[in-house]
Each structure stands twice: as structure tokens, then as C-alpha cells.
Amino acid sequence: MHPAPLALLLLVAWVPYLRLEQVLVQRGSSGWKVFRYTYLTLVLWNLFVTYWVSYSTVGGGVTAVVLNALLMCLPTMAFYHTKRLAGPVLGYISLPIYWIAFEQLHLHWDFTWPWLTLGNGFAQANQLIQWYEYTGFLGGSLWIWVVNILVFKALFGLGSKTESSAPAAPLRRWAAPLLATVLPIGLSLLVGSTYQEKGKPVEVLVIQPNVDPFQEKFEGTANFISYDEQLTRLIQLTEKQLSPQTRLVLWPETALDEPYWEANFESYPKVQRVRQFLSMHPGLELITGVTSVVAYPSKETASETARFRDDLGYYDFFNTAVHFPSATGRAGFYHKSRLVPGVEGVPNWVKAATIDLGGTAGGLGSQKERTVYRMAAADSTLRVAPVICYESVYGDFVNQYIQNGATLIGIITNDGWWSDSPGHNQHLQYATLRAIETRRDIARSANTGISAFIDQKGRIQTQTGWWIQAGRRYTVRLNEELTFYVRHGELLGPGMQVLAVLLLLGTLIRGLNRRFAGQPAAAEQAVARAL
């Protein structure tokens, strides 16, 4: 994530690595040596960009850097072997295919870690990528690789036998990389200048209570603030910022943290306090984060993530967004479904092994469908996507809310885990990509971090400071139109995965043919030496 024009450096950032790989190959280095240099390069990149993960957990930060860099070696080494076996031209064509196929995989498996998806790098320079409404953020990854390879070719050549040894005229040599750079930027500027904000206006309020997650928020921490006091802070901050026109308030992720059994939700005193507050403001609706619990009547009805205790039976913990449509309206629940690997999400095979050993711990539960909160008024166009924290990093995931009718994206999060580091800024900026992809306004409520409003062009219109108690009120627009990316979903990632499989199969067959074709010659040479 880089501000413009610094973000443009992404278009040449891979050239040094491509040159390194080329020189190693020209010197006859082994594949193992190429791997070592590749892995070192990727470790340094992961370390410099995501070191802040260690502010939350040192072990998690180290693991993320070491393992993610290792996984990134899959597409880069696949490129190396394809180039070696199928030639430079097909090899360099394969690189963006393998890379984006890997990024797509990294968005959808148990240890998902999309933080370094290349297309995210333009999040703070979104005037350059207004065409994400057609391609999604993986389109940015493709753009980066295409320009890098073309610049590399202009500087050093691909090493193809068909390339002329005589240097091409500068204009001819640089025409392709210049066009590949300028045309997408020009298209983006055109789209951005002609796009008009759409939808009915409505006033929304986001609250940032700023409760330190390390020292104050959770029971047992050094300076724990009681849950009653935390709720009082939320209500007081909301009262100070409300206007008669405010229709919706967002409180952050786990704003009400002590576990609430959903079956008995209305019996909790704090829930009654919330309803009392809403009764003083007719027409006001609230979305807040809670920690909720759901019980299952039997093992057969329990989910895969369910825990078990003798006194409670089978049950699930959820990171939940609750919608209060009014002082008396029935509360709606949405369970966070893109979980942070290792912290909230535990792979099924790990959980199964734990249960087999007699344990009771497991990851958080989730749900399959994306819930959209429809406001109480029958004719209201205010339909909110309750996106919880980590979920906002996934473009195709957020798309599902919009396909289900959402006209506003409401993000609730707690970014205080990463202290004063680039983490909370990156998380905020990535949300701007979701605004462009879907052309939806975004209201973002952070416990700690930065709360903000983002318009349909991905521009941050107003935001709080970091690590302060605050609220922000803004009039959003409720767009009901669907972008190409929302209507058709993620096409680029799955398409590249199909191409990657075909390339790998073709490369494997070519390698086997070369190996077996060489065996008769090797046998003849052995016989000749024997004679």
C-alpha cells in the first residue's frame, strides 16, 4: 500500500528479482540456488511490509513472514521451471498466471493470508485503479506483473533465441511498457472523472470508544474497564454525536464482549440498556459487535467448529454483528465467517485431532451465507453489509453482501492489536478498494484504529485520529446499481488457476519427453565407452 506516485514503483519493483533470476540461470546455477535467493528476497519483502503483525503476537508475526515467503516460492519456482523446460517466452508469460493463481488460492484456504496480494498496493492511490469495478483487486496484480516483465524485457531481454542481438531503437523498445503503464492510468482517470455518486442520502454515525485491547478491554487485563463502563462510554459518545437526522449507528467489533447466549439474548441487562437508549431516539437503528454463543441440542446437530463441555453440551462461540432495528424490534445476528488463521479459525483437521485427544478447544464458528441488514422502514433503501474486521480484505467475499442487496458497507473492527504501526492504516486503506469494486459507500467503526467514511470512488471523506475516543457523522449515498465485478464475481483468479494447471501439465509433459528422449543417447554413449 503506497501513496501515488510512490505506488507506481510497484510497476518496476520486481525487475531486480527478474534480473537476479536471469543472471543466476545464465551462470548455470542450480535450481536449489535459485530457490535460496528467491526465498531470501521474499522473506525480506514479507518482513518489511508485515512486521507489525508481531506487535499482536511475536510468534504469529514470525510464522507469517517465514511461511508466507515459503508459499510465495510456489509460483516463482514454477515460473523458473517452466522457463527452463518450455523456453523464456512461455516462461515469462507463465509468471503472472502462476502468481495470480496463487493469490486466488491464498484467498480461499484454511491459512489464508491476503495481506500481500499485489493489487492491494494501489489502495492509497486509488485514482489509478478506478477500473477495479471491472476486474477487482487481482486486476492490479496482473497489471503489476505485465508492466514489470515488459520493463525487464526492454532493459535486459528475455533471453529468447528468437530475439535479435542488435539493440532495438529506444522508442520501439519502450513502446510496450509505456503503453501498458499509461493506458490503464488513463482509463482510470476517465472512469473516475465521469463517475457520479449514486443513491439516496442518509446520515450515519460511527463510534470509536478506544478501549485498549491489551490493557483495558478484556476481563483479566491489567487495567480492565468493566463491561458496564464500556457500554456507558459507547452510549455517551453516541449521544454527543447524534443529530435528529441520524438513522444508523455503528459500534465496533466486540463492543459488547462478554459472551451472550443468543437463545437468551434479550434477558441480558446490557441488552436492555441498549434498547432503553434506542427508545429515547425513535427511528434510530444500531449495529454493534458482540461475542455470542449458540448451543446445539446434540452432537449430530452441532457444527464442525463446535466445542463440548459436560455442563453445557455442544456450543459455538461467534464473533458477531447484531442489528437492533428499533427499541423493540427483533435483533438480527451475523456471524463473522472469514476468520483470522490460527487466532479465530482452526482448520478442521486440527480441531478433529484435538477432540480425538479429549480436548474442548476449537476455533470460532461461522456461517455460509452473507447476511444483509434491512432497515425497519418498508420502503428504506438502507441495506447494510455487516463486514467484520478481516473480512474487509476480501473483494469477492464482500461482493456476496452486495449480491444479496446491500446498499451500504458497514465495517466494524478492532485494529488496536497492532499498536502504532502501519497495520491499522493498511486495514483502513484496503477498505477503499471494496468501495471501488462495488461502488458502495463505506461506514467504518473501529474500537481502536481509525474510524472513517469512504465514498464510492474510494476517497476517505472523513476520519478519526488514531487511539482517541471519537465519533464521526456523515451523509452516505445508497447505491443500488451493480458493478461488472459484483454481477459476474471473481473471474480473473479462477481463470488464472485453470491456465496455471494447464501450464504445469504441459511443462511436466515436456520435461518427461526431454528426459526420456535423452535416455537412448545416454545408453549408446555408455555402450561406446564400454567397448
Secondary structure, 3 states (H helix, E strand, C coil): CCCCCHHHHHHCCCHHHHHHHHHHHHCCCCHHHHHHHHHHHHHHHHHHHHHHHHHCCHHHHHHHHHHHHHHHHHHHHHHHHHHHHHCHHHHHHHHHHHHHHHHHHHCCCCCCCHHHCHHHHHCCCHHHCCCHHHHCCHHHHHHHHHHHHHHHHHHHCCCCCCCCCCCCCHHHHHHHHHHHHHHHHHHHHHHHHHCCCCCEEEEEEEEECCCCCCCCCCCCCCCCCCHHHHHHHHHHHHHHHCCCCEEEEECCCCCEEEEEEHHHHHHCHHHHHHHHHHHCCCCCEEEEEEEEEEEECCCCCCCCCCEEECCCEEEEEEEEEEEECCCCCCCEEEECCCCCECCCECCHHHHHHHHHCCCCCCCCCCCCCCCCEECCCCCCCCEEEEEEHHHHHCHHHHHHHHHCCCCEEEEEECCHHHCCCHHHHHHHHHHHHHHHHHCCCEEEEECCCCCEEECCCCCEEEECCCCCCEEEEEEEEECCCCCHHHHHCCCHHHHHHHHHHHHHHHHHHHHHHHHHHHHHHHHHHHHHHHC
